[in-house]
Amino acid sequence: MKKILYLLLMCSVVAHAQQEVAIKFIRPSKLAGSAAKIRIFVDDNEYVIKNGSEVTVLLSHDYSKPIQILCKAPGGKASYNLKAIPNEKYTFETGFEFKGIYLKLIEGRELGVGETLQIMDSSQVNGNNNPTFKIQRKGEAVGFNIEQVDPSESIRQEWLARGGKVKNESVLLTGTYFGLDLKDFNTSVDGYGGGVSLSTNWISLKIPEYKTGISTWNSFTYGWGIDMILYQYKFDLDLGDGGSTNMSILNLSYPIAANLGWTVGLGKFLNEGNWKGVALTFKYRPSITLNVVSTTTTLNLPPPLNTSETTYNSDTNASINFGGFGFDFEFSNFSATMDKLAPKPKTKLSFFVLPPVDDTPLFISISIGVSWYSK
């Protein structure tokens, strides 16, 4: 008799745990892929959404496992494991972009890593990533685990979902040194300046398995960068009996470089869901540089003339250099629970050298700024 009552109680708890989850899918009207239909699969149920329309799905769910969502269209697919919580409404956006079909959650809170779902007469959320359903009546709690999942495996799945190809963007303030050897005049020139550097790079993020102590990861890196640098230099030439010349050159330079290299991450896990450390990137940077050069030249004539003449000249030129290289040093902090891995900007240091080739000068830049990651 007690076994029958216990089974009835368990059935009552399961029935209480079953709730209806509302999931809305919207597809903005876009030119890209407008003629194609997107098929949406929600726990094996199929729906179709057209360009500029929306679909709402009502699903009976017991919160024992994530809701599996898959969007498919000719040429691609996108998936999402939704860890729903009671009394929450969810909205997804889907459509086509440059890289193919996309699916992203734009409204609704999920059960996060390190949280537990508890139902005690009314739905409420507290605690861990393994959903535990409990019913509390008259001060006595009766509970059971619907599904037991190892916490490290849940977090590993989060890392797999958050990892993959990741974009790294940075904005830096840059200081530069400019060196030019004027062999025809048997002299050399030093110049200094500064400006702003922008870069966008991609890495394949594969956070290592959780362990105590130091851990590393590495990835091929590719992307591009552009600097906007203003620097000035001056030099004087003694022409002997012909007098002397004073020159002042103001140069506005736009080095545009490709970035090809390797990123190595060195750090440790603060806990199973958070990795913190530094990322070192060594990169080859072939570049093309656009220059706008303004020159002021003053010719001083000796006695008996004792006069001076000043001329102004402006020139635009471009040069290509295949010998550039550099490295970046930045602080990184990746979390399995973050939608964009590391949405808060982190400090980044960058060093770049462009060696002299033919008549082009030696160019060295040191930059400091912020860097952030996104999917």
N, C-alpha and C positions, 0 to 999 in steps of 0.2 A: 504493500500500500504506500509506504514511504517513497519507494522508487517511482511509482506512478505520479505521486504528488510532485516529486522533484522534476520529472520530465515535463509535467504540465507547467511548472514554474519556469523551466528553461524555455519552453515554447512561448510562454507569455512574455518573457524578456526579449526573445528574438522578434516577436510580433511588435513589441513596443519600439525596438530598435529600427525596424523597417520604416523609412520615411521617404517622402517624395522629394527628389532633388530637381530643381529647375535650372536648365542650362540653355542659355541663348547663344546662338551663333549669328554673327553679322558679317556680311561681305560688302564692303564699300564699293561703290561704283567706280571702277577703274578701267582704263583702256587696255592695260596688260591682261591678257587671258580672258577678256570679256565674253568671248564666245564659248568658253569651256565651262562645263558644269563641274562642281566639286562635290564628291560623294563623302559624306560624313558617317563614320561608323562609331557608335557609342555602345560599348558592351555588346557587340555583334548586331545591333539594330542599325539599319541603314537609312540615311536621309540625304536629300539632294538640295543644294543651295546654288542659286543662280547669281549672276553679277548684280549688285545693288539690292539684294534682298536679305531677309533674315529668317532663321528657323529656331523655334523654341522646343526643347526636348524635356519631357517630364519623365523622370526615371525613378523607379522604386529601388531604394538602396539601403543596405544594412550597415554600411561603413566598415565592413570587415576588410576591405582592400580598396586600392585606388580604382577610380573609374577610368577605363581605357578609352581614349579618344583617338581616332585616326582619320585624317583627311587625305583623300586621294584624288588625283586628276591626271590626265595624260602628261607624262613626263616628270612626275614627282609625287611625293607624299610627305606629310608631316604628322607627328604623333605627340600626345601629351598624356601623362598619367595624373589625373586630378585627384588629390587627396581631400575629398569634400568633408565638410563639417555640417552638422544639422542647422537648419533655419538660415542657410546662406544661399544667396542667388549668385550664379556665375554667368559671366558674359565672355565669350571668345570672339576674336576677330580672325578671319581667314581671307585669303586671296592670293594674288600672285605678285611677286617682286622680282628684282633682277636675278636673284639666285634660285628662283623657283617658287613653289607653293610655301606659304607660311601659316602658322597657327600660334596665336599668343593669347594668354589670359589677360583681359583688361579690366575685369571687375570681379570681386569676390575673394575672400580670404581662405587660404588652404591650411590644412594641418601641417605644421612645419616639423623639421627634424628636431627631435628632443621634446615633442609634445605628445600628450596622451589624451584620448577622447573618452570622456566619462558621461554617461547619461544617468541621472539620478532624479527620477520622477519627471523632470523637465530637462530638455537638452542643454548641456553646457560643455564648454571646452576647457580642459586643464591639462596638462601633462604630456605624455610620451608619444613617439611616432607609431607605436603598436596600439591600434585602437582597442580599448578595453571598455566593455559595456557593463554598467552596474545599475541595479535598481535598489533604491533605499526606501524601505517601508517600516514605519514604527520604530525607527532607530536601529533596525537590523539590516545590514547590507548583504545582498546576494549578488555575486559577480561571476563572470566567466570570461575567458579569452576566446574570441571567435577564431583568431589566427595568430599564431606565434611566429614572428619574423625576427631573425637575428638583427640587432640594431646596426651592427657594422655593415651588414648586407644592404639594409635600407639606405644608409648613408652612401655606400658605394654606388648604388643605383642613382642617387642624387648627383654624385660627381659625374657619372656617365651622362646624365641628362644635361647637366650644366656645362660640361666640357665640350670637346670638339674644337672647331675653328673659332677663335676668339680674336676680336679686333682690339688693338691697343692704340690709343691716340694720345698725343702730348702737345702741350704748349709751353715753350721755353723762352727765357730771356737769355740772350747770347752775347758774350764778349769775344772779340776777335783780335788776332794779331796778323799783320800783313807784312811780308818781307820780299823785297825785290832787289836783285843784283843787277846794277847797270854797268855791264862790262865795258861798254863803249866809253863811259865816262870815268871808269875806274873808281866807282863808289857804290854803296848799297843804301837802301832806303828802308826805314821801319815805319809802319803805320798801325794805328789802333782805332777800334770802333766798336759798334754794338748794334743789336737789333732784336728781332723776334724769329724764332724757329718753330715750324709746325711739321708734324709727321703723323703718318698713319701706317701701321704695320699689322700683320696677321701672324698668329702662332697657332699651333695645334696643341691645345692644353690637355695634358694627361697627368693629373695629380697622382702621385704614387699612393700605394696602399698605406693605410694608417699604421703608424708605429711610433714608439717613443724615440727621442733622440733626433739627430740630424737626418733629413731626407732631401732628395734632389729630384728634379725633373728637367727635361730638355726638349727643345723643339726647333725645327727649321723656321726661320723668320724671313718674311718678305714684305715689301711695302715701298713707300716713297716719302720724301721730305722736301721742304722748301725753306730757305732762309731769306730774310729781308735784312740786309746788313748795310749800314752807312759808316764809312770810315774815311779818315783823312790822313795825308802825310805831306811833308814838306822836305825840300832839300835845296841846297845852294851849290852852284857850280862856279868855280874860279876860272875865268877864261884868259887869265894872264893879262897881256897888254890890251886884250879886247874887252876888259871889264869883268863883270860877273852877272850871273843869272840866278834869280830866286823863283822857285816854282812851288805852287801850292795846288795839290790835287785832291778833289773831293769825289769819292766814288760811291755810287749806290749800286749794290751787287745783289743779284738774285740767283744763288746756286740752287738748282733743282736736281735732286739726286735720287737714284734708285737704291733701296736698301735690301741687301741679300746677306743673310748671316745665320747665326745660331744663338739661341737663347738658352741659358742654363739657370734654373731656379735652385737656390740653396736656402733651406730654412727648416722648420719643424712644425708639427701639428700642435696647436694649442689644445685641441680636443679632436674628436673624430670628425667633426664637421667643419673645422677651420684650420687652414694652413697659412702660416705667416713666414715671410723671409725676404730675400732680395733676388732680383732677376738681373743677370749680367748678359748683355747682348754684344757679340762681336760681329761687325758687319763690314762688308765691302760696299763702297758707295761711288760707283761711276756717276759723273755729273756733267751737266751742261750749265754754264754760268752766263747770265746776261748782265752786262755792265753799262751803267750810264756814268760817264766820266766828265767832270768839269775841271778845267785847268786854268789857273791864273799864272801868267808868266811876266816877270818884271826884269827887263834888261837894263843894267846899270852901265853906262858908258864912262870910260875914264877921262881925265883931263886931256885936252883942254875943253872937251864938250861938257863934261860933268852933268849929264842929263840921264833921265830914266824913262823908259817906255813900258807900259803895261798892256798886255793883250789877254783876251779871254777866249777860251775855246771849249766846245762841248762835243762829245763823241759817244756813240753807242756801238758796242761790240759784243760778241759772244765767243765763248771758248768751250771746248770739250776736254775733259780730263778723266781718264780711265784708271787713275792711280789712287783714288780716294779711299780712305778707310776710317773706321771709328769704333767706339764702343759706348754703350749706355749702362748706367747703374741706376736701378730704381727699386724702391720698396714695394713689395707686393703683399696682398692679403686677400686670399680666396676663401669664400664660404659656400658650402653646399646649399645653404638655405636662401641665398640671394638670387633674385631674378636675373641680375646682370653680373654675377660673380663678384665684382668689386666696384660698386657704383661710386664710392668716395675716391676722389683724386688722391694720388700718392706722389711723394717727392721723386723726381727723376734728375739725374746728372748725365750729361752727354759730352763726349769729346770727339772732335772731328779734325782730321788732318788731310789737306789737299797738297801734295808735294808739287814743287815747281816742275813744269813741263814746257820745254822750249822757252817762249817769252812770258809764260804765265807765272805769277808769283807764288811763293809759299803762303798757304792760307791755313791758319789754325783757329778753331773756335772751341770755346768751353761754354756749356749751357746749363742752366738750372731752371726747373719749373715743375709742372705737375703732369701726371700721366694717369689715365684711367682705362679700364677694360670694359668691353661690352660684347654681346653676342653678334 
